[in-house]
């Protein structure tokens, strides 16, 4: 406060919102980012209740690849939901849920456990994920899938992915954690990411793009192309 006064900087009314914005929504100032070595960037990581520190991490963009192939999915969203849906994260998650996109993307049976799951994790403080799924594969293994959803100009945050992994390790340690991000590129087009954490690094394991369309827009040519994709898999 004293330094801001000396420098004649107008402080925001809510200082906590300033930290939140730089952690999840906006880039840090160029003067800070320019101090990071090539290939790395700064993030603000929580180390406890109202405690934070700057950390250098690999600069891995978590944005959709515009060159990726798109798979058409017959839109199973109920008409009344589509009519009154909003554009926030919960509306995106509703469309993901009705169309079983998490199941399709991960190739396992998935069930929504809870929305806006909020808890406290030791060493981090309060964390929240948009939705938690649990999953089951054909061998009987169980999974926990934390999902973060973004739309428009909002971006998936590696800090949120890190916190999702910590949340799962803390609350459901016997389940394999498979964190997922959903980015709605357009109203009918979604990019889904599966992430993996290795130490302090977050990497993209898989990225797929799905377009929700009326059932009659999935053509015979589309189905033939998808079959070829499957047969060409290693």
KEDREN-329144 format. One record per residue (C-alpha): residue number from 1; residue in one letter; x, y, z. Coordinates in nm, 2 decimals. Each point is the difference from the previous one (the first is absolute). Layout:
BEGIN
<atom resi="NUM" resn="A" east="X" north="Y" up="Z"/>
...
// end
This chain:
BEGIN
<atom resi="1" resn="X" east="0.00" north="0.00" up="0.00"/>
<atom resi="2" resn="X" east="0.28" north="0.24" up="0.10"/>
<atom resi="3" resn="X" east="0.20" north="-0.07" up="-0.32"/>
<atom resi="4" resn="X" east="-0.31" north="0.04" up="-0.22"/>
<atom resi="5" resn="X" east="-0.07" north="0.34" up="0.16"/>
<atom resi="6" resn="X" east="0.36" north="0.11" up="-0.06"/>
<atom resi="7" resn="X" east="-0.02" north="-0.11" up="-0.36"/>
<atom resi="8" resn="X" east="-0.35" north="0.16" up="-0.04"/>
<atom resi="9" resn="X" east="-0.16" north="-0.33" up="-0.10"/>
<atom resi="10" resn="X" east="-0.37" north="-0.03" up="0.04"/>
<atom resi="11" resn="X" east="-0.07" north="-0.33" up="0.17"/>
<atom resi="12" resn="X" east="-0.31" north="-0.21" up="-0.08"/>
<atom resi="13" resn="X" east="-0.27" north="-0.02" up="0.26"/>
<atom resi="14" resn="X" east="0.05" north="-0.38" up="0.03"/>
<atom resi="15" resn="X" east="0.36" north="-0.10" up="0.01"/>
<atom resi="16" resn="X" east="-0.09" north="-0.36" up="0.01"/>
<atom resi="17" resn="X" east="-0.17" north="0.03" up="-0.34"/>
<atom resi="18" resn="X" east="0.32" north="0.14" up="-0.14"/>
<atom resi="19" resn="X" east="0.19" north="-0.32" up="0.10"/>
<atom resi="20" resn="X" east="-0.28" north="-0.22" up="-0.13"/>
<atom resi="21" resn="X" east="0.00" north="0.17" up="-0.34"/>
<atom resi="22" resn="X" east="0.38" north="-0.04" up="-0.04"/>
<atom resi="23" resn="X" east="-0.02" north="-0.36" up="0.11"/>
<atom resi="24" resn="X" east="-0.29" north="-0.11" up="-0.23"/>
<atom resi="25" resn="X" east="-0.12" north="0.26" up="-0.25"/>
<atom resi="26" resn="X" east="0.27" north="0.24" up="-0.12"/>
<atom resi="27" resn="X" east="0.37" north="0.01" up="-0.09"/>
<atom resi="28" resn="X" east="0.24" north="0.13" up="0.25"/>
<atom resi="29" resn="X" east="0.15" north="0.34" up="-0.08"/>
<atom resi="30" resn="X" east="0.26" north="0.00" up="-0.28"/>
<atom resi="31" resn="X" east="0.27" north="0.12" up="0.24"/>
<atom resi="32" resn="X" east="-0.04" north="-0.31" up="0.21"/>
<atom resi="33" resn="X" east="-0.04" north="-0.25" up="-0.29"/>
<atom resi="34" resn="X" east="0.32" north="0.14" up="-0.17"/>
<atom resi="35" resn="X" east="0.21" north="-0.12" up="0.29"/>
<atom resi="36" resn="X" east="-0.08" north="-0.36" up="-0.07"/>
<atom resi="37" resn="X" east="0.26" north="-0.21" up="-0.19"/>
<atom resi="38" resn="X" east="-0.09" north="-0.11" up="-0.35"/>
<atom resi="39" resn="X" east="-0.26" north="-0.28" up="0.00"/>
<atom resi="40" resn="X" east="-0.11" north="0.08" up="0.35"/>
<atom resi="41" resn="X" east="-0.26" north="0.23" up="0.16"/>
<atom resi="42" resn="X" east="-0.10" north="0.13" up="0.34"/>
<atom resi="43" resn="X" east="-0.32" north="-0.12" up="0.19"/>
<atom resi="44" resn="X" east="-0.13" north="0.09" up="0.34"/>
<atom resi="45" resn="X" east="-0.04" north="-0.32" up="0.20"/>
<atom resi="46" resn="X" east="-0.20" north="-0.02" up="0.33"/>
<atom resi="47" resn="X" east="0.20" north="-0.13" up="0.29"/>
<atom resi="48" resn="X" east="-0.27" north="0.02" up="0.27"/>
<atom resi="49" resn="X" east="-0.29" north="0.22" up="0.11"/>
<atom resi="50" resn="X" east="0.06" north="0.35" up="-0.15"/>
<atom resi="51" resn="X" east="0.37" north="-0.09" up="-0.07"/>
<atom resi="52" resn="X" east="0.15" north="0.01" up="-0.35"/>
<atom resi="53" resn="X" east="0.34" north="-0.02" up="-0.17"/>
<atom resi="54" resn="X" east="0.13" north="0.05" up="-0.35"/>
<atom resi="55" resn="X" east="0.12" north="-0.32" up="-0.17"/>
<atom resi="56" resn="X" east="0.18" north="-0.06" up="-0.33"/>
<atom resi="57" resn="X" east="-0.16" north="-0.28" up="-0.21"/>
<atom resi="58" resn="X" east="0.02" north="-0.13" up="-0.36"/>
<atom resi="59" resn="X" east="-0.20" north="0.23" up="-0.23"/>
<atom resi="60" resn="X" east="-0.25" north="-0.25" up="-0.14"/>
<atom resi="61" resn="X" east="-0.30" north="0.17" up="-0.17"/>
<atom resi="62" resn="X" east="-0.33" north="-0.16" up="0.09"/>
<atom resi="63" resn="X" east="-0.19" north="0.12" up="-0.31"/>
<atom resi="64" resn="X" east="-0.18" north="-0.19" up="-0.28"/>
<atom resi="65" resn="X" east="0.20" north="-0.11" up="-0.30"/>
<atom resi="66" resn="X" east="-0.17" north="0.16" up="-0.30"/>
<atom resi="67" resn="X" east="0.13" north="-0.27" up="-0.23"/>
<atom resi="68" resn="X" east="-0.15" north="-0.30" up="0.18"/>
<atom resi="69" resn="X" east="-0.26" north="-0.22" up="-0.17"/>
<atom resi="70" resn="X" east="-0.36" north="0.04" up="0.12"/>
<atom resi="71" resn="X" east="-0.23" north="-0.28" up="0.08"/>
<atom resi="72" resn="X" east="-0.38" north="0.05" up="-0.03"/>
<atom resi="73" resn="X" east="-0.21" north="-0.12" up="0.29"/>
<atom resi="74" resn="X" east="-0.39" north="-0.03" up="-0.03"/>
<atom resi="75" resn="X" east="-0.12" north="0.27" up="0.24"/>
<atom resi="76" resn="X" east="-0.19" north="-0.16" up="0.28"/>
<atom resi="77" resn="X" east="-0.06" north="0.32" up="0.20"/>
<atom resi="78" resn="X" east="-0.37" north="0.02" up="0.09"/>
<atom resi="79" resn="X" east="-0.17" north="0.27" up="-0.20"/>
<atom resi="80" resn="X" east="-0.13" north="0.19" up="0.30"/>
<atom resi="81" resn="X" east="0.36" north="0.01" up="0.14"/>
<atom resi="82" resn="X" east="0.14" north="0.13" up="-0.33"/>
<atom resi="83" resn="X" east="-0.27" north="0.27" up="-0.02"/>
<atom resi="84" resn="X" east="0.07" north="0.15" up="0.34"/>
<atom resi="85" resn="X" east="0.37" north="-0.08" up="0.05"/>
<atom resi="86" resn="X" east="0.24" north="0.28" up="0.10"/>
<atom resi="87" resn="X" east="0.36" north="0.04" up="-0.11"/>
<atom resi="88" resn="X" east="0.18" north="-0.06" up="0.33"/>
<atom resi="89" resn="X" east="0.20" north="-0.30" up="0.12"/>
<atom resi="90" resn="X" east="-0.30" north="-0.18" up="0.14"/>
<atom resi="91" resn="X" east="-0.19" north="0.02" up="-0.34"/>
<atom resi="92" resn="X" east="0.31" north="-0.15" up="-0.17"/>
<atom resi="93" resn="X" east="0.02" north="-0.28" up="0.25"/>
<atom resi="94" resn="X" east="-0.37" north="-0.07" up="-0.05"/>
<atom resi="95" resn="X" east="0.05" north="-0.06" up="-0.37"/>
<atom resi="96" resn="X" east="0.31" north="-0.21" up="0.07"/>
<atom resi="97" resn="X" east="-0.21" north="-0.21" up="0.25"/>
<atom resi="98" resn="X" east="-0.30" north="-0.05" up="-0.23"/>
<atom resi="99" resn="X" east="0.22" north="-0.11" up="-0.29"/>
<atom resi="100" resn="X" east="0.22" north="-0.23" up="0.21"/>
<atom resi="101" resn="X" east="0.31" north="0.18" up="-0.14"/>
<atom resi="102" resn="X" east="0.22" north="-0.10" up="0.30"/>
<atom resi="103" resn="X" east="-0.08" north="-0.37" up="-0.06"/>
<atom resi="104" resn="X" east="0.06" north="0.04" up="-0.38"/>
<atom resi="105" resn="X" east="0.33" north="0.19" up="0.05"/>
<atom resi="106" resn="X" east="0.15" north="-0.23" up="0.27"/>
<atom resi="107" resn="X" east="-0.15" north="-0.33" up="-0.13"/>
<atom resi="108" resn="X" east="-0.13" north="-0.10" up="0.35"/>
<atom resi="109" resn="X" east="-0.35" north="0.01" up="0.17"/>
<atom resi="110" resn="X" east="-0.02" north="0.33" up="0.19"/>
<atom resi="111" resn="X" east="-0.25" north="0.13" up="0.25"/>
<atom resi="112" resn="X" east="-0.04" north="0.36" up="0.13"/>
<atom resi="113" resn="X" east="0.06" north="0.00" up="0.37"/>
<atom resi="114" resn="X" east="-0.02" north="0.37" up="0.10"/>
<atom resi="115" resn="X" east="-0.01" north="0.35" up="-0.15"/>
<atom resi="116" resn="X" east="0.21" north="0.29" up="0.14"/>
<atom resi="117" resn="X" east="0.19" north="-0.23" up="0.23"/>
<atom resi="118" resn="X" east="0.17" north="0.22" up="0.26"/>
<atom resi="119" resn="X" east="0.23" north="-0.12" up="0.28"/>
<atom resi="120" resn="X" east="0.32" north="0.09" up="0.18"/>
<atom resi="121" resn="X" east="0.33" north="-0.17" up="-0.09"/>
<atom resi="122" resn="X" east="0.30" north="0.01" up="0.24"/>
<atom resi="123" resn="X" east="0.28" north="0.22" up="-0.13"/>
<atom resi="124" resn="X" east="-0.23" north="0.17" up="-0.25"/>
<atom resi="125" resn="X" east="-0.31" north="0.13" up="0.18"/>
<atom resi="126" resn="X" east="-0.35" north="0.01" up="-0.16"/>
<atom resi="127" resn="X" east="-0.03" north="-0.16" up="-0.34"/>
<atom resi="128" resn="X" east="-0.30" north="-0.05" up="-0.23"/>
<atom resi="129" resn="X" east="-0.06" north="-0.19" up="-0.32"/>
<atom resi="130" resn="X" east="-0.29" north="0.05" up="-0.24"/>
<atom resi="131" resn="X" east="-0.11" north="-0.37" up="0.01"/>
<atom resi="132" resn="X" east="0.12" north="-0.33" up="0.13"/>
<atom resi="133" resn="X" east="-0.07" north="-0.33" up="-0.19"/>
<atom resi="134" resn="X" east="0.08" north="-0.35" up="0.11"/>
<atom resi="135" resn="X" east="0.08" north="-0.26" up="-0.26"/>
<atom resi="136" resn="X" east="0.03" north="-0.38" up="-0.06"/>
<atom resi="137" resn="X" east="0.18" north="-0.19" up="-0.27"/>
<atom resi="138" resn="X" east="-0.05" north="-0.36" up="-0.13"/>
<atom resi="139" resn="X" east="0.26" north="-0.13" up="0.23"/>
<atom resi="140" resn="X" east="-0.17" north="0.14" up="0.31"/>
<atom resi="141" resn="X" east="0.24" north="0.28" up="0.07"/>
<atom resi="142" resn="X" east="-0.15" north="0.32" up="0.15"/>
<atom resi="143" resn="X" east="0.08" north="0.35" up="-0.10"/>
<atom resi="144" resn="X" east="-0.07" north="0.35" up="0.13"/>
<atom resi="145" resn="X" east="-0.03" north="0.27" up="-0.27"/>
<atom resi="146" resn="X" east="0.00" north="0.36" up="0.10"/>
<atom resi="147" resn="X" east="-0.13" north="0.23" up="-0.28"/>
<atom resi="148" resn="X" east="0.07" north="0.36" up="-0.06"/>
<atom resi="149" resn="X" east="-0.21" north="0.19" up="-0.26"/>
<atom resi="150" resn="X" east="0.06" north="0.32" up="-0.19"/>
<atom resi="151" resn="X" east="-0.16" north="0.18" up="-0.28"/>
<atom resi="152" resn="X" east="0.07" north="0.30" up="-0.23"/>
<atom resi="153" resn="X" east="0.32" north="0.18" up="0.08"/>
<atom resi="154" resn="X" east="0.04" north="-0.16" up="0.34"/>
<atom resi="155" resn="X" east="0.30" north="-0.25" up="0.01"/>
<atom resi="156" resn="X" east="0.06" north="-0.32" up="0.19"/>
<atom resi="157" resn="X" east="0.24" north="0.07" up="0.29"/>
<atom resi="158" resn="X" east="0.28" north="-0.23" up="0.09"/>
<atom resi="159" resn="X" east="-0.04" north="0.11" up="0.36"/>
<atom resi="160" resn="X" east="-0.35" north="-0.14" up="0.00"/>
<atom resi="161" resn="X" east="0.12" north="-0.32" up="-0.15"/>
<atom resi="162" resn="X" east="0.27" north="-0.03" up="0.27"/>
<atom resi="163" resn="X" east="-0.26" north="0.06" up="0.27"/>
<atom resi="164" resn="X" east="-0.24" north="-0.26" up="-0.16"/>
<atom resi="165" resn="X" east="0.28" north="-0.26" up="0.03"/>
<atom resi="166" resn="X" east="0.07" north="0.10" up="0.36"/>
<atom resi="167" resn="X" east="-0.37" north="-0.01" up="0.08"/>
<atom resi="168" resn="X" east="-0.03" north="-0.36" up="-0.13"/>
<atom resi="169" resn="X" east="0.31" north="-0.12" up="0.17"/>
<atom resi="170" resn="X" east="-0.14" north="0.15" up="0.33"/>
<atom resi="171" resn="X" east="-0.36" north="-0.12" up="-0.02"/>
<atom resi="172" resn="X" east="0.01" north="-0.31" up="-0.22"/>
<atom resi="173" resn="X" east="0.35" north="-0.13" up="0.02"/>
<atom resi="174" resn="X" east="-0.08" north="-0.36" up="-0.11"/>
<atom resi="175" resn="X" east="-0.14" north="0.11" up="-0.33"/>
<atom resi="176" resn="X" east="0.21" north="0.08" up="-0.31"/>
<atom resi="177" resn="X" east="-0.03" north="0.37" up="-0.07"/>
<atom resi="178" resn="X" east="-0.06" north="0.11" up="-0.36"/>
<atom resi="179" resn="X" east="-0.05" north="0.38" up="-0.01"/>
<atom resi="180" resn="X" east="-0.20" north="0.13" up="-0.30"/>
<atom resi="181" resn="X" east="-0.04" north="0.35" up="-0.14"/>
<atom resi="182" resn="X" east="-0.29" north="0.11" up="-0.23"/>
<atom resi="183" resn="X" east="0.03" north="0.31" up="-0.22"/>
<atom resi="184" resn="X" east="-0.31" north="0.10" up="-0.19"/>
<atom resi="185" resn="X" east="0.14" north="0.15" up="-0.32"/>
<atom resi="186" resn="X" east="-0.35" north="0.07" up="-0.14"/>
<atom resi="187" resn="X" east="-0.35" north="-0.08" up="0.11"/>
<atom resi="188" resn="X" east="0.02" north="-0.34" up="-0.18"/>
<atom resi="189" resn="X" east="0.37" north="-0.07" up="0.01"/>
<atom resi="190" resn="X" east="0.19" north="-0.12" up="0.31"/>
<atom resi="191" resn="X" east="0.37" north="-0.08" up="0.06"/>
<atom resi="192" resn="X" east="0.07" north="-0.26" up="0.27"/>
<atom resi="193" resn="X" east="0.34" north="-0.05" up="0.16"/>
<atom resi="194" resn="X" east="0.14" north="-0.27" up="0.23"/>
<atom resi="195" resn="X" east="0.29" north="0.12" up="0.21"/>
<atom resi="196" resn="X" east="0.28" north="-0.17" up="0.19"/>
<atom resi="197" resn="X" east="0.21" north="0.14" up="0.28"/>
<atom resi="198" resn="X" east="0.36" north="-0.10" up="0.04"/>
<atom resi="199" resn="X" east="0.16" north="0.18" up="0.28"/>
<atom resi="200" resn="X" east="-0.05" north="0.37" up="-0.06"/>
<atom resi="201" resn="X" east="-0.08" north="-0.05" up="-0.37"/>
<atom resi="202" resn="X" east="-0.35" north="-0.02" up="-0.16"/>
<atom resi="203" resn="X" east="-0.02" north="-0.16" up="-0.34"/>
<atom resi="204" resn="X" east="-0.28" north="-0.08" up="-0.25"/>
<atom resi="205" resn="X" east="-0.05" north="-0.37" up="-0.04"/>
<atom resi="206" resn="X" east="-0.28" north="0.01" up="-0.25"/>
<atom resi="207" resn="X" east="-0.20" north="0.27" up="-0.18"/>
<atom resi="208" resn="X" east="-0.32" north="-0.06" up="-0.20"/>
<atom resi="209" resn="X" east="-0.25" north="0.23" up="-0.16"/>
<atom resi="210" resn="X" east="-0.37" north="-0.09" up="-0.01"/>
<atom resi="211" resn="X" east="-0.28" north="0.18" up="-0.19"/>
<atom resi="212" resn="X" east="-0.36" north="-0.05" up="0.12"/>
<atom resi="213" resn="X" east="-0.23" north="-0.03" up="-0.30"/>
<atom resi="214" resn="X" east="-0.35" north="-0.12" up="-0.08"/>
<atom resi="215" resn="X" east="0.00" north="-0.38" up="-0.05"/>
<atom resi="216" resn="X" east="-0.07" north="0.02" up="-0.37"/>
<atom resi="217" resn="X" east="0.32" north="0.21" up="-0.05"/>
<atom resi="218" resn="X" east="0.22" north="-0.30" up="0.08"/>
<atom resi="219" resn="X" east="0.04" north="-0.14" up="-0.35"/>
<atom resi="220" resn="X" east="0.11" north="-0.34" up="-0.14"/>
<atom resi="221" resn="X" east="0.32" north="0.17" up="-0.11"/>
<atom resi="222" resn="X" east="0.06" north="0.12" up="0.35"/>
<atom resi="223" resn="X" east="-0.04" north="-0.35" up="0.14"/>
<atom resi="224" resn="X" east="0.23" north="-0.15" up="-0.26"/>
<atom resi="225" resn="X" east="0.27" north="0.26" up="0.09"/>
<atom resi="226" resn="X" east="-0.04" north="-0.07" up="0.37"/>
<atom resi="227" resn="X" east="0.04" north="-0.37" up="-0.06"/>
<atom resi="228" resn="X" east="0.32" north="0.06" up="-0.19"/>
<atom resi="229" resn="X" east="0.13" north="0.21" up="0.29"/>
<atom resi="230" resn="X" east="-0.06" north="-0.30" up="0.23"/>
<atom resi="231" resn="X" east="0.15" north="-0.26" up="-0.23"/>
<atom resi="232" resn="X" east="0.32" north="0.22" up="-0.05"/>
<atom resi="233" resn="X" east="0.06" north="0.03" up="0.38"/>
<atom resi="234" resn="X" east="0.32" north="-0.17" up="0.12"/>
// end
